[in-house]
Amino acid sequence: MSDSCVLAIDFGTGGPKVALVTKAGHAIAWASEPVSTTLLGGGGAEQDPRQMWAAIVAATRTALTMTAPVPPIAAVAGEHRELRVLGDPLFNVALAAAADLPADETIDIFHVNDSLASKQWRMNGLQLPPAVHFCITRPNTQPGVMDRFAADLHEAVGYAREYRGTPPRSGATYGGGGAAVLRETVAAGMAGWLDATRALPPPRP
């Protein structure tokens, strides 16, 4: 995170919420911490300012750590010539197959996803281009998580090399497996679902 950001703090009734916001107004990380409320007679309520400050500090630290793991993930992906990171992400990292390799050296990113899924990594499929994305959340910032991901990603790329040319089990379309589903088919399915589950009110007499 190289650009300057504003730390926005909302003193909510259940506890503070903090966000890191860029000068352009984009929230790049956010977190919250609970604070207890003491109910008083006559309808009053109060919170301990020391507890509120401690919660603000804790939430701020969480928000800051959510932006930190991206360079290591980008570096891990950069160790494999078959992979590329899409764009310059802050906390939502998308990995795709490298686009500058010969056809006989290109891997299917969904084979990588298949292998990662077998090791309990939950990646979400994307399309145009085919990719998978990894949203950095608080559990992912714990010590050792990125080391385990690096090791599993290394094995996943090897798996993708081994099974090059075979259909993967996963894909960009939910429920589609490794099959390439046309956008027109997806649009028709969505329209059919909306028609079946939604209706306009009857016309006025």
FIKOL-959559 format. One line per 4 residues: number of its first residue (from 1); their letters; for each residue x, y, z of N, C-alpha, C. Coordinates in Angstrom, 3 decimals. Atoms other than C-alpha are relative to their C-alpha. Example, Ala and Ser with C-alpha at 12.3 -4.5 7.8 and 13.67 -1.06 7.14 Angstrom:
<pts>
1 = as = 0.890,-1.190,0.000,12.300,-4.500,7.800,0.900,1.200,0.000 | -0.820,-1.190,-0.060,13.670,-1.060,7.140,-0.770,1.090,0.730 .
</pts>
This chain:
<pts>
1 = msds = 0.861,-1.185,0.000,0.000,0.000,0.000,0.896,1.233,0.000 | -0.923,-1.113,0.102,2.010,2.996,-1.288,-0.692,1.348,0.079 | 0.703,-1.274,-0.016,-0.649,5.718,-1.571,-0.465,0.342,1.410 | 0.495,-0.448,-1.298,-1.723,7.818,1.393,-1.474,-0.329,0.128 .
5 = cvla = 1.388,0.339,-0.266,-4.997,6.827,3.003,-0.498,0.774,1.213 | 0.659,-0.589,-1.159,-7.462,8.262,5.479,-0.549,-1.131,0.854 | 0.595,0.968,-0.917,-8.421,6.264,8.564,-1.341,0.557,0.464 | 1.346,-0.438,-0.375,-12.194,6.634,8.924,-0.494,-0.848,1.168 .
9 = idfg = 0.460,0.696,-1.204,-13.720,5.735,12.306,-1.465,0.332,0.243 | 1.417,-0.160,-0.307,-17.404,5.195,13.015,-0.232,-0.538,1.411 | 0.289,0.414,-1.372,-18.354,5.110,16.704,-1.400,-0.618,0.044 | 1.295,0.661,0.017,-21.152,2.553,16.369,-0.450,-0.369,1.403 .
13 = tggp = 0.531,0.352,-1.316,-23.419,1.602,19.244,0.516,-1.354,0.479 | -0.517,1.309,-0.381,-22.073,-1.962,19.157,1.511,-0.050,0.061 | -1.457,-0.032,0.029,-18.449,-0.894,18.785,0.464,0.781,-1.209 | -0.496,-0.814,1.109,-16.221,1.100,16.435,0.207,-0.815,-1.263 .
17 = kval = -0.325,0.559,1.307,-15.879,0.399,12.730,1.037,0.927,-0.620 | -1.045,-0.811,0.611,-12.749,1.581,10.940,0.180,-0.438,-1.447 | -0.257,0.299,1.405,-11.854,1.770,7.262,1.191,0.816,-0.467 | -1.068,-0.716,0.683,-8.792,2.697,5.244,-0.547,0.428,-1.352 .
21 = vtka = 0.623,-0.562,1.192,-9.978,4.996,2.454,1.046,0.784,-0.784 | -0.948,-0.728,0.833,-7.916,6.256,-0.469,-0.487,1.420,-0.235 | 0.379,-1.379,0.299,-7.907,9.895,-1.557,-1.111,0.066,-1.032 | 1.070,0.045,1.003,-10.213,8.850,-4.382,-1.320,-0.469,0.592 .
25 = ghai = 1.233,0.408,-0.655,-12.759,7.621,-1.840,-0.283,-1.480,-0.018 | 0.200,1.448,0.042,-12.247,3.860,-2.231,0.437,-0.634,1.318 | -0.348,0.720,-1.224,-12.343,1.746,0.937,0.775,-1.254,-0.387 | -0.834,1.130,0.381,-9.500,-0.769,0.660,0.090,-1.055,1.097 .
29 = awas = 0.022,0.970,-1.097,-9.824,-2.453,4.070,-0.879,0.556,1.108 | 0.865,-0.441,-1.090,-12.222,-2.338,6.988,-0.091,-1.098,1.051 | 0.102,0.954,-1.105,-12.739,-3.981,10.356,-0.823,0.636,1.110 | 0.782,-0.497,-1.136,-14.794,-3.668,13.537,0.341,-0.826,1.234 .
33 = epvs = -0.207,0.687,-1.271,-14.518,-4.621,17.211,-1.189,0.321,0.903 | 1.156,-0.253,-0.872,-17.344,-5.021,19.764,0.411,0.746,1.273 | -0.153,-0.698,-1.272,-17.714,-2.783,22.805,-1.280,-0.211,0.799 | 1.174,0.261,-0.824,-20.038,-3.566,25.697,-0.702,1.314,0.367 .
37 = ttll = 0.817,-1.155,-0.375,-22.849,-1.180,26.604,-0.715,-0.300,1.312 | 0.676,0.135,-1.285,-24.168,-0.663,30.118,-1.294,0.806,-0.033 | 1.297,-0.669,-0.002,-27.875,0.140,30.299,-0.263,0.586,1.384 | 0.252,-0.714,-1.238,-28.814,2.688,32.954,-1.496,0.192,0.219 .
41 = gggg = 1.397,-0.288,-0.280,-32.055,3.480,34.651,-0.463,1.248,-0.732 | 0.551,-1.149,0.706,-34.353,5.921,32.921,0.277,-0.002,-1.484 | -0.220,0.095,1.447,-33.423,4.687,29.452,1.383,0.422,-0.450 | -1.342,-0.416,0.381,-29.775,5.781,29.545,0.908,-1.181,-0.329 .
45 = aeqd = -0.994,1.023,0.333,-26.721,3.873,28.309,1.371,0.664,-0.033 | -1.349,-0.549,0.048,-22.967,4.318,28.559,0.997,-1.073,-0.393 | -1.086,0.893,0.372,-19.745,2.797,27.239,1.293,0.523,0.600 | -1.284,-0.357,-0.609,-16.275,2.762,28.729,0.918,0.576,-1.083 .
49 = prqm = -0.859,-0.595,1.035,-14.050,5.185,26.732,1.327,-0.736,-0.158 | -1.246,0.752,0.111,-10.972,3.103,27.536,-0.201,-1.255,-0.845 | 0.302,1.175,0.818,-12.617,0.021,26.063,-0.230,0.403,-1.455 | 0.231,-0.477,1.357,-13.722,2.057,23.043,1.326,0.275,-0.700 .
53 = waai = -1.293,-0.303,0.612,-10.163,3.279,22.432,0.766,-1.294,-0.316 | -0.679,1.275,0.249,-8.750,-0.244,22.789,-0.603,-0.707,-1.215 | 0.656,0.622,1.154,-11.337,-1.472,20.261,0.393,0.697,-1.296 | -0.424,-0.742,1.187,-10.381,1.291,17.807,1.403,-0.430,-0.415 .
57 = vaat = -1.373,0.425,0.294,-6.707,0.332,18.073,0.017,-1.408,-0.594 | 0.035,1.381,0.484,-7.489,-3.374,17.591,-0.558,-0.080,-1.413 | 0.606,0.028,1.332,-9.752,-2.757,14.584,0.931,0.616,-1.034 | -0.939,-0.646,0.924,-7.179,-0.429,13.007,1.135,-0.947,-0.359 .
61 = rtal = -1.068,0.956,0.271,-4.447,-3.033,13.349,-0.482,-1.100,-0.946 | 0.552,1.018,0.891,-6.712,-5.604,11.720,-0.109,0.522,-1.425 | 0.144,-0.584,1.339,-7.472,-3.281,8.802,1.350,0.156,-0.679 | -1.336,-0.177,0.581,-3.790,-2.544,8.306,0.597,-1.335,-0.435 .
65 = tmta = -0.563,1.292,0.377,-2.823,-6.223,8.291,-0.682,-0.580,-1.225 | 0.709,0.519,1.172,-5.453,-6.909,5.625,0.621,0.481,-1.296 | -0.652,-0.500,1.213,-3.427,-4.840,3.147,1.408,-0.547,-0.142 | -1.402,0.391,0.022,-0.061,-6.343,4.057,0.309,-1.285,-0.770 .
69 = pvpp = -0.427,1.266,0.587,-0.212,-9.927,2.700,0.100,-0.009,-1.513 | 0.039,0.056,1.453,-0.618,-8.943,-0.971,1.373,-0.165,-0.641 | -1.306,0.211,0.625,3.079,-8.530,-1.852,0.515,-1.427,0.135 | -0.446,1.395,-0.059,3.938,-12.007,-0.469,-0.756,-0.915,-0.961 .
73 = iaav = 0.757,0.851,0.914,1.118,-13.583,-2.488,0.440,0.244,-1.436 | -0.471,-0.314,1.342,2.223,-11.750,-5.624,1.380,-0.610,-0.230 | -1.331,0.582,0.124,5.780,-12.907,-4.946,-0.081,-1.514,-0.155 | 0.171,1.447,0.100,4.610,-16.496,-4.456,-0.442,-0.378,-1.411 .
77 = ageh = 0.451,0.288,1.364,2.750,-16.421,-7.769,1.114,0.256,-1.005 | -1.080,-0.331,0.912,5.784,-14.810,-9.421,1.089,-1.049,-0.079 | -0.976,1.084,0.046,7.853,-17.880,-8.603,-0.316,-1.014,-1.093 | 0.442,0.963,1.012,5.901,-19.757,-11.285,-0.248,0.733,-1.317 .
81 = relr = 0.138,-0.676,1.294,6.289,-18.696,-14.911,-1.356,-0.270,-0.636 | 1.314,0.329,0.579,2.936,-20.337,-15.653,-1.124,0.875,0.545 | 1.037,-0.792,-0.647,1.046,-17.842,-13.436,0.249,1.490,-0.169 | -0.103,-1.463,-0.038,0.334,-14.113,-13.427,-1.068,0.532,0.944 .
85 = vlgd = 0.967,-0.695,-0.851,-1.406,-11.748,-11.019,-0.682,1.059,-0.843 | 0.751,-0.983,0.788,-4.162,-9.666,-12.600,-0.013,1.340,0.717 | 0.042,-1.354,-0.556,-3.763,-5.931,-12.009,0.992,0.177,1.138 | -0.830,-0.314,-1.161,-2.244,-4.468,-8.853,-0.907,0.003,1.224 .
89 = plfn = 1.036,0.080,-1.044,-4.592,-5.732,-6.103,0.512,0.411,1.369 | -0.321,-0.356,-1.373,-4.712,-4.590,-2.509,-0.314,-1.144,0.957 | 0.331,1.109,-0.894,-6.528,-7.478,-0.814,-0.803,-1.089,-0.690 | 0.733,1.014,0.741,-8.452,-9.402,-3.489,0.865,-0.409,-1.187 .
93 = vala = -1.037,0.374,0.956,-5.813,-11.279,-5.481,-0.548,-1.008,-1.002 | 0.457,0.889,1.066,-6.709,-12.852,-8.836,1.207,-0.571,-0.734 | -1.073,0.698,0.695,-4.401,-15.444,-10.383,-0.543,-0.596,-1.289 | 0.368,0.558,1.298,-4.540,-16.444,-14.051,1.214,-0.691,-0.585 .
97 = aaad = -1.112,0.633,0.696,-2.446,-18.557,-16.374,0.754,1.054,-0.802 | -0.806,-0.932,0.786,0.427,-16.718,-18.040,-0.448,-0.020,-1.451 | 0.508,-0.115,1.371,-0.543,-15.443,-21.482,1.102,0.012,-1.040 | -1.115,-0.143,0.945,2.934,-15.357,-23.037,0.822,-1.277,-0.168 .
101 = lpad = -0.709,1.267,0.122,3.880,-19.041,-22.998,-0.470,-0.759,-1.237 | 0.453,0.861,1.106,3.804,-21.529,-25.889,-1.172,-0.869,0.449 | 1.208,0.766,-0.330,0.626,-23.574,-26.071,0.319,-1.278,0.760 | -0.324,1.262,-0.673,2.404,-26.750,-24.949,0.563,0.204,1.403 .
105 = etid = -0.465,-0.291,-1.350,3.588,-24.984,-21.773,-1.058,0.719,0.834 | 1.069,-0.709,-0.712,0.347,-23.216,-20.847,-0.795,-0.976,0.865 | 0.801,0.838,-0.895,-1.618,-24.592,-17.904,-1.414,0.550,0.074 | 1.379,-0.413,-0.255,-5.310,-24.454,-17.091,-0.086,0.445,1.457 .
109 = ifhv = 0.039,-0.524,-1.365,-5.811,-22.238,-14.028,-0.975,-0.783,0.870 | 0.971,0.748,-0.802,-8.731,-24.423,-12.971,0.557,-1.356,0.454 | -0.724,1.139,-0.568,-6.406,-27.402,-12.604,0.707,0.426,1.287 | -0.604,-0.547,-1.219,-4.539,-25.215,-10.120,-1.058,0.082,1.098 .
113 = ndsl = 1.097,-0.115,-0.964,-7.875,-24.559,-8.429,-0.402,-1.370,0.549 | 0.363,1.347,-0.442,-8.673,-28.279,-8.303,0.957,-0.486,1.088 | -0.988,0.457,-0.972,-5.440,-29.023,-6.477,-0.104,0.783,1.303 | 0.130,-0.812,-1.209,-5.842,-26.116,-4.056,-1.254,-0.387,0.784 .
117 = askq = 1.244,0.396,-0.671,-9.426,-27.183,-3.314,0.183,-1.295,0.781 | -0.231,1.268,-0.703,-8.186,-30.652,-2.350,0.763,0.214,1.298 | -0.735,-0.334,-1.222,-6.068,-28.928,0.309,-0.753,1.033,0.839 | 0.902,-0.847,-0.799,-9.035,-26.925,1.685,0.171,1.500,-0.243 .
121 = wrmn = -0.035,-1.414,0.357,-8.251,-23.616,-0.063,-1.235,0.302,-0.829 | 1.236,-0.350,0.700,-11.458,-21.943,-1.194,0.276,1.184,-0.929 | -0.206,-1.035,1.007,-10.847,-20.004,-4.415,-1.289,0.129,-0.817 | 1.186,-0.240,0.817,-13.565,-18.461,-6.568,0.398,0.168,-1.462 .
125 = glql = -0.311,-0.033,1.420,-13.573,-18.956,-10.327,-0.456,1.293,-0.670 | 0.302,-1.202,0.786,-13.537,-16.002,-12.734,0.110,-0.351,-1.477 | -0.117,0.194,1.438,-13.797,-15.638,-16.486,0.355,1.322,-0.676 | -0.389,-1.173,0.807,-12.593,-13.253,-19.209,1.036,0.875,0.706 .
129 = ppav = -0.519,1.322,0.341,-9.838,-14.184,-18.591,-0.301,-1.019,1.098 | 0.161,1.011,-1.054,-10.162,-17.508,-16.765,0.997,0.259,1.127 | -0.850,-0.309,-1.148,-8.804,-16.929,-13.270,-0.680,-0.504,1.266 | 0.560,0.266,-1.324,-9.304,-17.642,-9.584,0.414,1.138,0.906 .
133 = hfci = -0.390,-1.089,-0.886,-9.356,-15.078,-6.832,-0.037,-0.432,1.450 | -0.240,0.315,-1.403,-8.292,-15.161,-3.218,-0.191,1.296,0.770 | 0.267,-1.202,-0.781,-9.826,-12.563,-0.886,0.704,-0.107,1.348 | -0.756,0.028,-1.243,-7.502,-11.729,2.002,-0.895,0.441,1.148 .
137 = trpn = 0.777,-0.314,-1.196,-9.369,-11.857,5.300,0.877,-0.218,1.230 | -0.814,0.020,-1.209,-8.222,-11.777,8.890,0.683,-1.354,0.258 | -0.690,1.270,-0.258,-7.547,-15.548,9.252,1.211,-0.222,-0.900 | -1.116,0.204,0.915,-5.246,-15.403,6.216,1.256,0.750,0.418 .
141 = tqpg = -1.154,-0.783,-0.436,-2.958,-12.959,8.035,0.736,-0.650,1.166 | -0.638,0.657,-1.130,-2.053,-15.420,10.788,1.365,-0.574,-0.404 | -1.332,0.525,0.315,1.584,-16.599,11.005,-0.071,-1.404,-0.604 | -0.110,1.314,0.617,2.395,-19.515,8.740,-0.984,-0.271,-1.115 .
145 = vmdr = 1.021,0.268,1.015,-0.683,-19.248,6.493,0.575,0.162,-1.406 | -0.551,-0.232,1.326,1.185,-17.767,3.529,1.071,-1.022,-0.360 | -0.979,1.049,0.277,3.979,-20.321,3.885,-0.697,-1.272,-0.468 | 0.751,1.201,0.410,1.410,-23.116,3.662,-0.603,0.191,-1.378 .
149 = faad = 0.571,-0.267,1.316,-0.274,-21.437,0.685,1.072,-0.112,-1.082 | -1.086,0.073,0.975,3.091,-21.103,-1.088,0.327,-1.449,-0.342 | -0.312,1.412,0.227,3.808,-24.813,-0.629,-1.114,-0.684,-0.792 | 1.131,0.634,0.690,0.320,-25.838,-1.759,-0.134,0.517,-1.432 .
153 = lhea = 0.063,-0.543,1.357,0.425,-23.481,-4.761,1.080,-0.639,-0.874 | -1.072,0.656,0.741,3.757,-25.021,-5.802,-0.463,-1.390,-0.470 | 0.513,1.314,0.381,2.144,-28.464,-5.768,-1.130,0.120,-1.020 | 1.134,-0.183,0.917,-0.926,-27.113,-7.567,0.471,0.277,-1.420 .
157 = vgya = -0.538,-0.262,1.336,1.148,-25.791,-10.468,0.561,-1.292,-0.595 | -0.480,1.294,0.472,2.851,-29.172,-10.708,-1.139,-0.907,-0.435 | 1.195,0.778,0.362,-0.574,-30.832,-10.756,-0.538,0.471,-1.358 | 0.510,-0.540,1.264,-1.668,-28.496,-13.569,0.888,-0.398,-1.175 .
161 = reyr = -0.897,0.460,1.065,1.425,-29.425,-15.584,-0.286,-1.467,-0.331 | 0.203,1.441,0.194,0.772,-33.141,-15.058,-1.286,-0.280,-0.755 | 1.309,0.272,0.607,-2.871,-32.923,-16.141,-0.323,0.957,-1.146 | 0.196,-0.897,1.147,-2.361,-30.440,-18.991,-0.712,-0.746,-1.129 .
165 = gtpp = 0.739,0.605,1.110,-4.847,-31.158,-21.789,-1.198,-0.817,0.415 | 1.180,0.723,-0.483,-7.432,-32.889,-19.583,-0.981,0.998,0.603 | 0.971,-0.953,-0.551,-10.682,-31.240,-18.440,0.106,0.104,1.518 | -0.020,-0.169,-1.455,-10.534,-29.760,-14.918,-1.374,-0.273,0.601 .
169 = rsga = 1.276,0.224,-0.684,-13.213,-30.459,-12.322,-0.730,1.316,0.271 | 0.611,-1.294,-0.324,-13.810,-26.770,-11.533,0.004,0.905,-1.225 | 0.064,-0.954,1.106,-14.552,-23.781,-13.728,-0.513,1.337,0.485 | 0.425,-1.353,-0.354,-15.692,-20.179,-13.839,-1.479,0.080,0.332 .
173 = tygg = 1.445,-0.046,-0.191,-19.420,-20.974,-13.872,-0.411,-0.952,1.106 | 0.428,0.830,-1.125,-20.956,-22.256,-10.639,-0.866,-1.138,-0.510 | 0.766,1.169,0.430,-22.220,-25.781,-11.205,0.371,-0.500,-1.373 | -0.363,0.403,1.354,-20.578,-25.988,-14.623,1.201,-0.906,-0.076 .
177 = ggaa = -1.213,0.806,0.018,-17.506,-27.941,-13.565,1.042,0.642,-0.885 | -1.018,-0.535,0.892,-14.720,-27.568,-16.071,-0.516,0.339,-1.375 | 0.556,-0.278,1.325,-17.095,-27.104,-19.008,-0.023,1.491,-0.277 | 0.093,-1.400,0.419,-16.975,-23.848,-20.954,-1.473,0.314,-0.281 .
181 = vlre = 1.416,-0.342,0.141,-20.453,-22.351,-20.567,-0.106,1.343,-0.706 | 0.143,-1.232,0.769,-21.441,-19.739,-23.145,-0.704,1.066,0.823 | 0.631,-1.105,-0.716,-22.374,-16.322,-21.805,-1.488,0.069,-0.318 | 1.408,-0.037,0.375,-25.636,-16.546,-23.756,-0.800,-1.040,0.796 .
185 = tvaa = 0.674,1.041,-0.790,-26.479,-19.763,-21.888,-0.213,0.476,1.431 | 0.125,-0.532,-1.353,-25.797,-18.101,-18.536,-1.095,1.061,0.049 | 1.006,-1.061,0.033,-27.925,-15.076,-19.512,-1.408,-0.578,-0.118 | 1.312,0.622,0.158,-30.797,-17.303,-20.638,-0.438,-0.676,1.290 .
189 = gmag = 0.332,0.637,-1.262,-30.631,-19.283,-17.396,-0.415,1.003,1.061 | 0.363,-1.037,-0.966,-30.705,-16.111,-15.300,-1.370,0.582,-0.308 | 1.301,-0.546,0.377,-33.645,-14.749,-17.276,-1.121,-0.980,0.344 | 1.013,0.996,-0.320,-35.525,-18.016,-16.870,-0.262,-0.091,1.495 .
193 = wlda = 0.180,0.054,-1.453,-34.886,-18.062,-13.115,-0.793,1.205,0.489 | 0.738,-1.197,-0.409,-36.110,-14.473,-12.754,-1.471,-0.101,-0.388 | 1.393,0.152,0.428,-39.233,-15.235,-14.777,-0.758,-0.978,0.888 | 0.665,1.032,-0.799,-39.942,-18.281,-12.619,-0.200,0.427,1.451 .
197 = tral = 0.060,-0.344,-1.427,-39.410,-16.597,-9.249,-0.472,1.419,0.269 | 0.424,-1.387,-0.185,-40.446,-12.979,-9.802,-1.172,0.294,-0.930 | 1.147,-0.367,0.831,-43.590,-11.401,-11.154,-0.339,1.469,0.248 | 0.469,-1.374,-0.129,-44.950,-7.928,-11.785,-1.408,-0.006,0.580 .
201 = pppr = 1.372,-0.057,-0.526,-48.107,-6.836,-9.985,-1.003,0.061,-1.158 | 0.997,-0.039,1.094,-51.320,-7.204,-12.002,-0.303,1.443,-0.390 | 0.287,-1.381,0.440,-52.243,-4.168,-14.098,-1.213,0.563,0.717 | 1.123,-0.661,-0.652,-54.557,-1.668,-12.519,-1.240,-0.030,-0.915 .
205 = p = 1.221,0.036,0.836,-58.175,-1.922,-13.695,-0.269,1.391,-0.601 .
</pts>
